[in-house]
Amino acid sequence: MAQGGEPVNSGRRAALKGAVRAACGAALLPLLLSIPARSRSNAEVALRPPGALPEADFLAACVRCGLCVRDCPYGTLKLAEVGDGVPLGTPFFNARIVPCEMCEDIPCVPACPTGALDHALTDINAARMGLAVLLDHETCLNWLGLRCDVCYRVCPRIDEAITLETQHNVRTGKHAQFIPTVHSEHCTGCGKCEKSCVLEKAAIKVLPLSEAKGELGKHYRLGWEEKDKAGGHSLVGDDLITLPARGVDDTPALSTIPGLNGSETGGTGGGAAP
Amino acid sequence: MTVSRTFPGQKKAAQQGWWAANRWLVCRRLVQLALLGLFLVGPLCGWWIVKGTLASSLTLDVLPLTDPLIALQSLLAGHPVLASVWWGALIVTVFYLLVGGRVFCSWVCPVNMVTDCAAWARTRLGWRDGASLPRSVRYGLLGGVLLTSLLTGTIAWEFVNPVTMLHRGLVYGAWGVGTATVLLTLAVFVLDFAVTPRLWCGALCPVGAFYGGVLGHTALLRVAATERERCDRCMECFAVCPERQVLHGPLWGEQSPVITGVSCTNCGRCIDVCPENVFRFVPRWHKANQ
């Protein structure tokens, strides 16, 4: 650095200055580009805190102040860094790392100043942070015929959100498989099942609802539900014909279909009654 | 060729002492660091005086404060803003309407220390020139930010805002600031250092544009060239001022010596460096030669 009065080679100085500034300018673009490029491939799914508005509404409301993070007593919630899967600075948690402990007073929700976490949520059982899905039947120990049951036993809503459904173990021919089965009407997405899965990588994972749930066509009707609604009457009426079951012996119904096989003298059996 | 270079404030320091030439700068740094410290004693020591960030915070569990620009974006994005946010934004708005909108920029914003550092390095290297960009670009960016919030239904600027990002990185990263924060802060430094002096705060930042352009018209406290007849045009104030366009009229014009330009950040650096002690803080209604 030139002190006052010291002679300076101005040509060399100008060249040096140009070089430094060009280097700085050239560094600017890669510097900015490296922010999205640094997104590490993160196997963990980012879940929102309890009561979070649907993602589009959430991004209109969350100011990324982190007050929910501060009031979470278990250190579950974090603010997102690059590569965490949600926009920078917004709150999230990875169930496999620290799941939601489902506090009864849900301190993170009233801490939110903007209502990005909906203050109407007062019962943690009504929270829908995501939905647990048994993703991998091939590694789940219960599917392999063992009695691991850990995801079922740690579930805060055991026998409601996760049940064990028995089915015949075809491989051994004489045992049962106890299949962990998640029920979306009770699962809050807290992630304790994913956290406790004993495998190296969890076979059961909590996914955001948008990714976890299928959706029936709007026009689909479930016959049995419609029947219940109609007081036990089928919507399609009782006078349906029964088509013949071909290849099955002793099908008296055949004879009841007019015009079919007239050589037989019909009307012996009552098989036509539906 | 021989260059004899002096830096702004050097002459005054030689004549009146270092403290006289750096008083407001030291005050400002202390305030900036103290505010940051208030946010940091919680995470570092467990004494929760202030929770949150500059975007929204809660002091002593009673005082809500919210950045009014962020609240405005949220409103435009279609989110029904809650009472706590209304109050928080209102308190902040009234405060800056009274003290000067851009007091946020020079006394509170953490990016100020980064851009001041770039400006200091430039001065030491004697770099005066740079690509020129009109200072009104920031108002265009502010309009764009508000429009984007309206059209996309998001708080648009918070995806990239270096101000809240740096503050959040410091407060929530505690000792290990996140990578995005480091890179973006470095980018702001490089912009100011290598491209154009005072580029970020002076021409681009829409947060500063909001605090100046919207909240900067009624400041009760202003800098004034009350002793302007003593000015010998040494240009030291122009050399340090981050918004030098506000100096010209009050210093050399026929108008009032009170600097009422909305871009003036009340940083007080001109008061510090002027060897003739031309400037001082005055109430807005100060009349010349009274």
Interface residues (C-beta under 8 A of the other chain):
Chain A: M1 A2 G4 G5 E6 P7 V8 S10 K17 V20 R21 C24 G25 A27 L28 L31 L32 S34 I35 R38 A56 D57 L59 A60 A61 C62 V63 R64 C65 G66 L67 V69 R70 D71 L79 E81 V82 P87 L88 G89 P113 T114 G115 A116 H119
Chain B: M1 T2 V3 S4 R5 T6 G42 W48 K51 G52 T53 A55 S56 S57 L58 P64 T66 D67 I70 A71 S74 A77 G78 H79 P80 V81 L82 S84 V85 G88 R124 L125 W127 G153 T154 I155 E158 F159 T164 M165 R168 V171 Y172 G178 T179 A180 L183 L184 L186 A187 V190 L191 F193 A194 V195
